[in-house]
């Protein structure tokens, strides 16, 4: 998921389609990554925290 976000910042739905996962699974993973400081979210778009 981090590799995909590094290539292209994405919404939950975009990630779910690209990774062939359920949106709920993607959302849960993104929350964990956000809490650990690895990703950030702005206006529904997630990206690696260091890419800002």
N, C-alpha and C positions, 0 to 999 in steps of 0.2 A: 504494500500500500504506500509506504514512504517513497519507494522508487517511482511509482506512478505519479504521486504528487510532485516529485522533483521534476518529472518530465512536463507535467501540466497541472497546475492548480485546478481543483475540481470540486463540484458539489457532491453531496452524498449520492444522489441519483446517478450522476455521471460515473462516479467510482463504482457503484454497484453494477452498472451495465458493463463497464470495462473489465471488471474483475469477476464478473458472473457470480455475484454474491447477492444476498438479500439486503435491502436497504437498512434493515434493523441491525444486521451483523456489522455492516460498514459503520453505522452511527455509533454503535457500542465501541468499536475499535478506535474510531476517531476521538471519542470522548476520553478514552484511556490515553491515547497519544497526546491529546491536548493537555490533560492533567499532568503528564510527565514533561511537558514543555517541548515536545518534538514537533508538533504541528500547531498552527494558529488558524483561526477562522475569522473571516471578515465578509459580511454580506452574504453568508451562506457558501462561501468558497473557502476550501481548505488548502493550505500550502505548508511546506516544511517551515518551521519557525525561523530557521536561519536564512530563508530566501527573502525575507522582508527587507 
